[in-house]
Every structure is written in structure tokens, then in C-alpha cells.
Amino acid sequence: MIASLFPFDTGRIPIDKNVLLHSAPAGMPLEHIKAMKMLSDLGKNMKEGEKGALNLAKVDEDEIDQVYELWGEPGLLQLQILSVSLSAAEFDHFYGLVQSTMRVGNMVDGGKVQTIAYDNVTLPADRRLARFTSNVLNPSLSRKLFRAGRHHGSLVYGLGGPRILVSHPFQGIDRDIYDMYPNTLDVVTSLNIRGYHGTFHFLDYVGGLDYEAAGFPAWALWFSVIASHSDLVLFIKEYDGEFGESQKVEMSLTPNRVRKKIVEIPHSELSWAKKPEPTEGLPTMYITEQGKVSEEEWNQMEASHANPFIENYVSGGFPTDRLIVLRDDYAEEYPLDFPVYDANADISTATIRLPGDRTVPAAGRSAKAAGSRWQFWKK
């Protein structure tokens, strides 16, 4: 145990989950992933392909057992998805962080638990947030936003646990040059040592979201969408430092319903953005799998995933006086003060709404109804 070496508490922090975002997740049986690892082991002397057909060969069997112990069958499924969806180099990056998390837990946890005081009172949301659909929750979207790997301008680390969005000080709003990969590894490692464990989502700078929508930068609204679908939002800053302008906007667009926490980390633990050096005569090239594209085409491609969600977020069309949970073919309605972090909260009290503005008691939740999930209310 090395916990005594740190000038702060290293006990694990119990982070509650939003019960409306988490349902029974899909998983993979332990014997199935071990069989897949055996197949990968048979081919590990072959040349690695573009995607990770052999990535599981890099995972020790005792590590698979540890993943199962920590995150169960859902964690094993996330490991399998990570192994088959990433190149060998990217798998090394994302799974390497999982290995580090497991090692850190063994070294500093020791079964100790520390309490956490949230900072929601000092980080109130902007009143204008009430105009948007931050009261509408989509559990399927939440699951996808927190699937480990690189996705549409985001880096996500972890195989399970609470879903944690990280507001970081190297957002790049001033177009600073920085390497997102080591920055995020630094932050997650520092958070793990301080007792924060879960799946961490980092939103990178997305040039295609520089435009304004409903009075805010589009990238900030995308952050707000992710925050609405998170269990916790952490705001990282350097000791004695100040929050950047981008982080202040992110704070204002994080719903009060979502738990918020400021975490101060010493400069020595972080890799920081650097001001760009002059590059006259060296034009930036944008390369995709289809070849070279223009900057405009690149930005459009980067923003194409987030734009539909941002449009729905600001366009309204939903009642704002209740919490709304979108399922596949029905919606659930709860009061705004529903205790979303109470694991014993009675979700059977929900009103079930079917397409066509029809409501039924919670007992009707198994009813099937045709139609779009966006057509539960009369316009």
C-alpha cells in the first residue's frame, strides 16, 4: 500500500448513479471472452490487422478475471468491443489505462472509503438552460456516449462504473496546440489516485462546432447534452489556478440535477497546452480514409455526429415541467424533483406515455406502440 505517500485521501469515493440512465446492461459471459482470447492467442504471431483481431492476446487471463470482478459481464462486453473495434496502437492506449486503473486500485485503495461533498451550490446552471431539453434523458444515448474508445471528437476511458464527464483546462478554445492523449491519461491517473473510479468522457476541441446556436457556442451545447446524460461532472483545475473561459461556459450549461465537483490537481501531474509556434509556409492537411479533404469538409465531418443532438436539444418540443425518459417505444415521466441518485427510488411510479399523446399507468410499460420516439406529445 502506498496511500501514505500522498498528501490527500486516496480511499475510493462511492459515486452514485442516476437510476434513470442505468438499466440492466448487456454483458458477455466470462467463459465466452476467455474462449475468444484463446483464439487470439493462437494467432498472436501473425501480422496484426488494421482492426484488433488479435488485441485480446495482449490481455492476461488474470486481468480478464479482474475485469470481471470489478465490472462483471458488462465490463467484459466493453473489453470485447474495445478489442475488436480499435487498431493495435489505439487498443494499447485505451486498455493500458484500464491496466493502470486496476494497478492503482490495488496499491492505494485498501478497502477505505472517503466521503465527497459536491459543489452544485457554487456552480449553478445558467437560467437559460431551462429553454433546452436538459430534462429529457435517453439511456441508450448515455450508454453510447460512455463506450470506451475514440468517438467523434471525444476520448472515453473505462469499462464500467459511474459515467463521469470531465471538464478539462486544455479545451483548446484558443486553438492551442496540445496532445489530447497524454493530457487525458494524466488526468484519469490523478483522479484514480484520488479515489475517483468509473468511465471518463473527455470532449476534445471540435472545429465544426464553433458556430453559435441559441446564444451559446455549439460545442458548449454538445457538452451540455453529454452532461445531462452523466452521473457526475468533474471540473479540473490547477492548484491556485483559474478556470478557463470554456470551462466557465461548461459550468453554466451543466444542469443542476447533475452532481458537480471541482478537483484541483498540481501542475506537475498534468501535461498542458502550448501556444502554437509559427508555421508559415506549412499548410495544414486534412486526411481521411477517403483521402485529402478541405478544412470545411473536415469540420463538417467532425460535427456531423453532434449536430442532430444539438438541434433537438435547443429546439424544444417537450414539456419542461417534468423529467422525461425516452425508451425504445414509450416514454416515462417523473417529477422534476425525483430522487435520481437514490438506488431505492421507486421507478414504477412513472407515467408511461405512448405515441399520439396517450398515457397509461406504469403497469402498461410493456405495451408496444409503433411510431417515432419523438412523437409522444402533440405539437
Sequence and secondary structure as in RCSB ss.txt:
>XXXX:A:sequence
MIASLFPFDTGRIPIDKNVLLHSAPAGMPLEHIKAMKMLSDLGKNMKEGEKGALNLAKVDEDEIDQVYELWGEPG
LLQLQILSVSLSAAEFDHFYGLVQSTMRVGNMVDGGKVQTIAYDNVTLPADRRLARFTSNVLNPSLSRKLFRAGR
HHGSLVYGLGGPRILVSHPFQGIDRDIYDMYPNTLDVVTSLNIRGYHGTFHFLDYVGGLDYEAAGFPAWALWFSV
IASHSDLVLFIKEYDGEFGESQKVEMSLTPNRVRKKIVEIPHSELSWAKKPEPTEGLPTMYITEQGKVSEEEWNQ
MEASHANPFIENYVSGGFPTDRLIVLRDDYAEEYPLDFPVYDANADISTATIRLPGDRTVPAAGRSAKAAGSRWQ
FWKK
>XXXX:A:secstr
  GGGSSS  SB      TTT        HHHHHHHHHHHHHTTTS   SS TTGGGGS HHHHHHHHHHHHHHH
HHHHHHHHHHS HHHHHHHHHHHHHHHHHHHHHTTT B      TTTS   GGGGGS TTEE HHHHHHHTSSEE
ETTEEEE SSSSEEEEE S   TT  B  HHHHHHHHHHHHHHTT  SEEEEE   GGG SEETTEEHHHHHHHH
HHHT SEEEEEEETT    HHHHHHHHTS TTSEEEEEEE GGG    B     TT    EEETTEEE HHHHHH
HHHTTHHHHHHHHHH  S SSSEEEE SS EEEE TT  TT TT  GGG EEEETTTEEE GGGGG    S TT 
SS  
